[in-house]
Amino acid sequence: MLPLPSQIPGDKLLTKKAAAERLSISTRTLDRMVAAGKIDKIFVGSSPRFRKSEIDQIVARGI
């Protein structure tokens, strides 16, 4: 189980659109990566969010 956003010290959350833009991919490709277990999705209410630190690690590694 993923920690609640309030339990992630200093980590910012990105919207789906912002995460996809940071990765230079479409939101649909981001959905596919989530479905494949490559990226974790956190819900704030009913809105999906992505940890900026995780997205930055993927950018640094290259997709």
Biopython code that builds the backbone (N, CA, C, O; Angstrom):
import numpy as np
from Bio.PDB.StructureBuilder import StructureBuilder

atoms = [
    (1, "MET", "N", (0.852, -1.183, 0.000)),
    (1, "MET", "CA", (0.000, 0.000, 0.000)),
    (1, "MET", "C", (0.894, 1.242, 0.000)),
    (1, "MET", "O", (1.880, 1.308, 0.733)),
    (2, "LEU", "N", (0.548, 2.191, -0.804)),
    (2, "LEU", "CA", (1.311, 3.433, -0.897)),
    (2, "LEU", "C", (0.999, 4.339, 0.284)),
    (2, "LEU", "O", (-0.126, 4.345, 0.784)),
    (3, "PRO", "N", (1.984, 5.100, 0.731)),
    (3, "PRO", "CA", (1.715, 6.038, 1.826)),
    (3, "PRO", "C", (0.796, 7.156, 1.363)),
    (3, "PRO", "O", (0.723, 7.472, 0.176)),
    (4, "LEU", "N", (0.105, 7.741, 2.312)),
    (4, "LEU", "CA", (-0.732, 8.894, 1.997)),
    (4, "LEU", "C", (0.158, 10.054, 1.594)),
    (4, "LEU", "O", (1.295, 10.140, 2.060)),
    (5, "PRO", "N", (-0.325, 10.951, 0.739)),
    (5, "PRO", "CA", (0.498, 12.092, 0.328)),
    (5, "PRO", "C", (1.069, 12.871, 1.504)),
    (5, "PRO", "O", (2.187, 13.380, 1.424)),
    (6, "SER", "N", (0.317, 12.970, 2.590)),
    (6, "SER", "CA", (0.801, 13.710, 3.755)),
    (6, "SER", "C", (1.933, 12.974, 4.463)),
    (6, "SER", "O", (2.612, 13.562, 5.305)),
    (7, "GLN", "N", (2.151, 11.696, 4.138)),
    (7, "GLN", "CA", (3.208, 10.907, 4.754)),
    (7, "GLN", "C", (4.480, 10.892, 3.911)),
    (7, "GLN", "O", (5.451, 10.232, 4.283)),
    (8, "ILE", "N", (4.496, 11.589, 2.808)),
    (8, "ILE", "CA", (5.663, 11.636, 1.938)),
    (8, "ILE", "C", (6.354, 12.966, 2.212)),
    (8, "ILE", "O", (5.978, 13.989, 1.640)),
    (9, "PRO", "N", (7.359, 12.961, 3.079)),
    (9, "PRO", "CA", (7.976, 14.232, 3.471)),
    (9, "PRO", "C", (8.660, 14.937, 2.308)),
    (9, "PRO", "O", (9.512, 14.363, 1.630)),
    (10, "GLY", "N", (8.278, 16.180, 2.091)),
    (10, "GLY", "CA", (8.928, 17.014, 1.086)),
    (10, "GLY", "C", (8.699, 16.624, -0.356)),
    (10, "GLY", "O", (9.262, 17.253, -1.252)),
    (11, "ASP", "N", (7.897, 15.614, -0.613)),
    (11, "ASP", "CA", (7.679, 15.194, -1.994)),
    (11, "ASP", "C", (6.455, 15.899, -2.550)),
    (11, "ASP", "O", (5.390, 15.900, -1.932)),
    (12, "LYS", "N", (6.613, 16.490, -3.706)),
    (12, "LYS", "CA", (5.497, 17.177, -4.352)),
    (12, "LYS", "C", (4.749, 16.191, -5.233)),
    (12, "LYS", "O", (5.313, 15.202, -5.701)),
    (13, "LEU", "N", (3.485, 16.474, -5.451)),
    (13, "LEU", "CA", (2.658, 15.630, -6.299)),
    (13, "LEU", "C", (2.328, 16.373, -7.580)),
    (13, "LEU", "O", (2.083, 17.579, -7.570)),
    (14, "LEU", "N", (2.326, 15.642, -8.676)),
    (14, "LEU", "CA", (2.024, 16.208, -9.986)),
    (14, "LEU", "C", (0.699, 15.663, -10.497)),
    (14, "LEU", "O", (0.328, 14.528, -10.198)),
    (15, "THR", "N", (-0.004, 16.472, -11.261)),
    (15, "THR", "CA", (-1.201, 15.993, -11.946)),
    (15, "THR", "C", (-0.767, 15.053, -13.067)),
    (15, "THR", "O", (0.414, 14.987, -13.410)),
    (16, "LYS", "N", (-1.719, 14.333, -13.629)),
    (16, "LYS", "CA", (-1.412, 13.434, -14.745)),
    (16, "LYS", "C", (-0.813, 14.213, -15.913)),
    (16, "LYS", "O", (0.170, 13.785, -16.517)),
    (17, "LYS", "N", (-1.409, 15.350, -16.221)),
    (17, "LYS", "CA", (-0.920, 16.164, -17.334)),
    (17, "LYS", "C", (0.503, 16.651, -17.077)),
    (17, "LYS", "O", (1.352, 16.586, -17.965)),
    (18, "ALA", "N", (0.764, 17.138, -15.864)),
    (18, "ALA", "CA", (2.099, 17.645, -15.527)),
    (18, "ALA", "C", (3.135, 16.525, -15.550)),
    (18, "ALA", "O", (4.253, 16.726, -16.024)),
    (19, "ALA", "N", (2.771, 15.352, -15.044)),
    (19, "ALA", "CA", (3.698, 14.214, -15.048)),
    (19, "ALA", "C", (4.008, 13.789, -16.480)),
    (19, "ALA", "O", (5.163, 13.525, -16.815)),
    (20, "ALA", "N", (2.984, 13.724, -17.324)),
    (20, "ALA", "CA", (3.183, 13.337, -18.725)),
    (20, "ALA", "C", (4.060, 14.358, -19.446)),
    (20, "ALA", "O", (4.946, 13.986, -20.215)),
    (21, "GLU", "N", (3.816, 15.631, -19.202)),
    (21, "GLU", "CA", (4.631, 16.677, -19.838)),
    (21, "GLU", "C", (6.086, 16.577, -19.395)),
    (21, "GLU", "O", (6.997, 16.734, -20.208)),
    (22, "ARG", "N", (6.303, 16.318, -18.110)),
    (22, "ARG", "CA", (7.669, 16.203, -17.587)),
    (22, "ARG", "C", (8.392, 15.009, -18.219)),
    (22, "ARG", "O", (9.603, 15.053, -18.435)),
    (23, "LEU", "N", (7.638, 13.943, -18.513)),
    (23, "LEU", "CA", (8.211, 12.750, -19.139)),
    (23, "LEU", "C", (8.250, 12.856, -20.665)),
    (23, "LEU", "O", (8.823, 11.997, -21.335)),
    (24, "SER", "N", (7.645, 13.902, -21.206)),
    (24, "SER", "CA", (7.532, 14.102, -22.667)),
    (24, "SER", "C", (6.798, 12.944, -23.335)),
    (24, "SER", "O", (7.209, 12.441, -24.381)),
    (25, "ILE", "N", (5.692, 12.533, -22.696)),
    (25, "ILE", "CA", (4.848, 11.476, -23.236)),
    (25, "ILE", "C", (3.397, 11.933, -23.156)),
    (25, "ILE", "O", (3.095, 12.948, -22.528)),
    (26, "SER", "N", (2.505, 11.190, -23.789)),
    (26, "SER", "CA", (1.082, 11.511, -23.711)),
    (26, "SER", "C", (0.509, 10.988, -22.393)),
    (26, "SER", "O", (1.114, 10.144, -21.732)),
    (27, "THR", "N", (-0.652, 11.497, -22.026)),
    (27, "THR", "CA", (-1.298, 11.005, -20.808)),
    (27, "THR", "C", (-1.710, 9.545, -20.985)),
    (27, "THR", "O", (-1.741, 8.790, -20.014)),
    (28, "ARG", "N", (-2.021, 9.150, -22.199)),
    (28, "ARG", "CA", (-2.380, 7.744, -22.473)),
    (28, "ARG", "C", (-1.172, 6.827, -22.246)),
    (28, "ARG", "O", (-1.312, 5.740, -21.684)),
    (29, "THR", "N", (-0.002, 7.263, -22.678)),
    (29, "THR", "CA", (1.211, 6.474, -22.440)),
    (29, "THR", "C", (1.496, 6.390, -20.948)),
    (29, "THR", "O", (1.933, 5.350, -20.456)),
    (30, "LEU", "N", (1.252, 7.474, -20.231)),
    (30, "LEU", "CA", (1.412, 7.459, -18.777)),
    (30, "LEU", "C", (0.458, 6.440, -18.160)),
    (30, "LEU", "O", (0.851, 5.692, -17.265)),
    (31, "ASP", "N", (-0.786, 6.401, -18.625)),
    (31, "ASP", "CA", (-1.749, 5.405, -18.144)),
    (31, "ASP", "C", (-1.232, 3.989, -18.388)),
    (31, "ASP", "O", (-1.379, 3.115, -17.534)),
    (32, "ARG", "N", (-0.632, 3.766, -19.549)),
    (32, "ARG", "CA", (-0.085, 2.436, -19.872)),
    (32, "ARG", "C", (1.071, 2.075, -18.939)),
    (32, "ARG", "O", (1.202, 0.924, -18.524)),
    (33, "MET", "N", (1.901, 3.058, -18.615)),
    (33, "MET", "CA", (3.024, 2.810, -17.703)),
    (33, "MET", "C", (2.518, 2.474, -16.300)),
    (33, "MET", "O", (3.090, 1.625, -15.617)),
    (34, "VAL", "N", (1.451, 3.140, -15.876)),
    (34, "VAL", "CA", (0.840, 2.839, -14.580)),
    (34, "VAL", "C", (0.282, 1.420, -14.603)),
    (34, "VAL", "O", (0.499, 0.656, -13.662)),
    (35, "ALA", "N", (-0.435, 1.059, -15.668)),
    (35, "ALA", "CA", (-1.025, -0.276, -15.787)),
    (35, "ALA", "C", (0.050, -1.363, -15.791)),
    (35, "ALA", "O", (-0.177, -2.468, -15.299)),
    (36, "ALA", "N", (1.219, -1.045, -16.348)),
    (36, "ALA", "CA", (2.327, -2.004, -16.407)),
    (36, "ALA", "C", (3.116, -2.051, -15.097)),
    (36, "ALA", "O", (4.036, -2.857, -14.956)),
    (37, "GLY", "N", (2.759, -1.190, -14.140)),
    (37, "GLY", "CA", (3.439, -1.174, -12.856)),
    (37, "GLY", "C", (4.760, -0.429, -12.859)),
    (37, "GLY", "O", (5.572, -0.602, -11.951)),
    (38, "LYS", "N", (4.986, 0.401, -13.873)),
    (38, "LYS", "CA", (6.249, 1.136, -13.981)),
    (38, "LYS", "C", (6.240, 2.444, -13.199)),
    (38, "LYS", "O", (7.296, 2.969, -12.847)),
    (39, "ILE", "N", (5.050, 2.967, -12.929)),
    (39, "ILE", "CA", (4.894, 4.222, -12.188)),
    (39, "ILE", "C", (3.741, 4.041, -11.208)),
    (39, "ILE", "O", (2.709, 3.462, -11.548)),
    (40, "ASP", "N", (3.927, 4.543, -9.988)),
    (40, "ASP", "CA", (2.861, 4.483, -8.985)),
    (40, "ASP", "C", (1.961, 5.702, -9.099)),
    (40, "ASP", "O", (2.419, 6.820, -9.337)),
    (41, "LYS", "N", (0.673, 5.459, -8.923)),
    (41, "LYS", "CA", (-0.322, 6.529, -8.949)),
    (41, "LYS", "C", (-0.912, 6.642, -7.550)),
    (41, "LYS", "O", (-1.224, 5.632, -6.917)),
    (42, "ILE", "N", (-1.062, 7.859, -7.074)),
    (42, "ILE", "CA", (-1.643, 8.145, -5.762)),
    (42, "ILE", "C", (-2.931, 8.918, -6.000)),
    (42, "ILE", "O", (-2.984, 9.791, -6.866)),
    (43, "PHE", "N", (-3.955, 8.602, -5.245)),
    (43, "PHE", "CA", (-5.200, 9.358, -5.374)),
    (43, "PHE", "C", (-5.327, 10.348, -4.231)),
    (43, "PHE", "O", (-5.140, 10.005, -3.063)),
    (44, "VAL", "N", (-5.650, 11.583, -4.590)),
    (44, "VAL", "CA", (-6.000, 12.618, -3.627)),
    (44, "VAL", "C", (-7.479, 12.859, -3.885)),
    (44, "VAL", "O", (-7.866, 13.527, -4.843)),
    (45, "GLY", "N", (-8.294, 12.294, -3.000)),
    (45, "GLY", "CA", (-9.724, 12.263, -3.288)),
    (45, "GLY", "C", (-9.912, 11.315, -4.463)),
    (45, "GLY", "O", (-9.526, 10.148, -4.387)),
    (46, "SER", "N", (-10.495, 11.799, -5.536)),
    (46, "SER", "CA", (-10.653, 10.964, -6.727)),
    (46, "SER", "C", (-9.686, 11.368, -7.840)),
    (46, "SER", "O", (-9.775, 10.862, -8.959)),
    (47, "SER", "N", (-8.765, 12.280, -7.528)),
    (47, "SER", "CA", (-7.829, 12.786, -8.535)),
    (47, "SER", "C", (-6.492, 12.051, -8.470)),
    (47, "SER", "O", (-5.864, 11.995, -7.412)),
    (48, "PRO", "N", (-6.055, 11.483, -9.604)),
    (48, "PRO", "CA", (-4.757, 10.804, -9.604)),
    (48, "PRO", "C", (-3.617, 11.809, -9.547)),
    (48, "PRO", "O", (-3.664, 12.865, -10.178)),
    (49, "ARG", "N", (-2.599, 11.461, -8.783)),
    (49, "ARG", "CA", (-1.398, 12.286, -8.672)),
    (49, "ARG", "C", (-0.181, 11.374, -8.749)),
    (49, "ARG", "O", (-0.270, 10.169, -8.516)),
    (50, "PHE", "N", (0.957, 11.975, -9.080)),
    (50, "PHE", "CA", (2.197, 11.234, -9.245)),
    (50, "PHE", "C", (3.290, 11.926, -8.452)),
    (50, "PHE", "O", (3.374, 13.154, -8.441)),
    (51, "ARG", "N", (4.141, 11.130, -7.777)),
    (51, "ARG", "CA", (5.226, 11.713, -6.992)),
    (51, "ARG", "C", (6.268, 12.316, -7.928)),
    (51, "ARG", "O", (6.774, 11.645, -8.828)),
    (52, "LYS", "N", (6.575, 13.571, -7.709)),
    (52, "LYS", "CA", (7.559, 14.277, -8.537)),
    (52, "LYS", "C", (8.908, 13.581, -8.480)),
    (52, "LYS", "O", (9.593, 13.478, -9.498)),
    (53, "SER", "N", (9.297, 13.104, -7.310)),
    (53, "SER", "CA", (10.600, 12.439, -7.170)),
    (53, "SER", "C", (10.678, 11.188, -8.040)),
    (53, "SER", "O", (11.721, 10.906, -8.629)),
    (54, "GLU", "N", (9.587, 10.440, -8.123)),
    (54, "GLU", "CA", (9.575, 9.235, -8.963)),
    (54, "GLU", "C", (9.654, 9.613, -10.443)),
    (54, "GLU", "O", (10.381, 8.982, -11.210)),
    (55, "ILE", "N", (8.909, 10.635, -10.836)),
    (55, "ILE", "CA", (8.939, 11.089, -12.231)),
    (55, "ILE", "C", (10.336, 11.594, -12.576)),
    (55, "ILE", "O", (10.852, 11.296, -13.653)),
    (56, "ASP", "N", (10.953, 12.354, -11.675)),
    (56, "ASP", "CA", (12.304, 12.870, -11.912)),
    (56, "ASP", "C", (13.323, 11.738, -12.052)),
    (56, "ASP", "O", (14.244, 11.838, -12.863)),
    (57, "GLN", "N", (13.170, 10.665, -11.276)),
    (57, "GLN", "CA", (14.070, 9.512, -11.392)),
    (57, "GLN", "C", (13.937, 8.861, -12.762)),
    (57, "GLN", "O", (14.936, 8.466, -13.364)),
    (58, "ILE", "N", (12.720, 8.749, -13.253)),
    (58, "ILE", "CA", (12.492, 8.147, -14.567)),
    (58, "ILE", "C", (13.096, 9.025, -15.656)),
    (58, "ILE", "O", (13.699, 8.521, -16.604)),
    (59, "VAL", "N", (12.934, 10.337, -15.517)),
    (59, "VAL", "CA", (13.524, 11.270, -16.486)),
    (59, "VAL", "C", (15.046, 11.124, -16.478)),
    (59, "VAL", "O", (15.673, 11.102, -17.537)),
    (60, "ALA", "N", (15.640, 11.024, -15.289)),
    (60, "ALA", "CA", (17.098, 10.906, -15.173)),
    (60, "ALA", "C", (17.614, 9.607, -15.795)),
    (60, "ALA", "O", (18.681, 9.590, -16.408)),
    (61, "ARG", "N", (16.854, 8.523, -15.636)),
    (61, "ARG", "CA", (17.242, 7.230, -16.211)),
    (61, "ARG", "C", (16.998, 7.191, -17.705)),
    (61, "ARG", "O", (17.668, 6.461, -18.435)),
    (62, "GLY", "N", (16.036, 7.981, -18.155)),
    (62, "GLY", "CA", (15.594, 7.905, -19.548)),
    (62, "GLY", "C", (14.575, 6.784, -19.652)),
    (62, "GLY", "O", (14.759, 5.708, -19.082)),
    (63, "ILE", "N", (13.513, 7.040, -20.374)),
    (63, "ILE", "CA", (12.425, 6.053, -20.456)),
    (63, "ILE", "C", (12.843, 4.921, -21.359)),
    (63, "ILE", "O", (12.076, 3.981, -21.567)),
]
sb = StructureBuilder()
sb.init_structure("model")
sb.init_model(0)
sb.init_chain("A")
sb.init_seg("    ")
for serial, (resi, resn, name, xyz) in enumerate(atoms, 1):
    if name == "N":
        sb.init_residue(resn, " ", resi, " ")
    sb.init_atom(name, np.array(xyz, "f"), 0.0, 1.0, " ", f" {name:<3s}", serial, name[0])
structure = sb.get_structure()
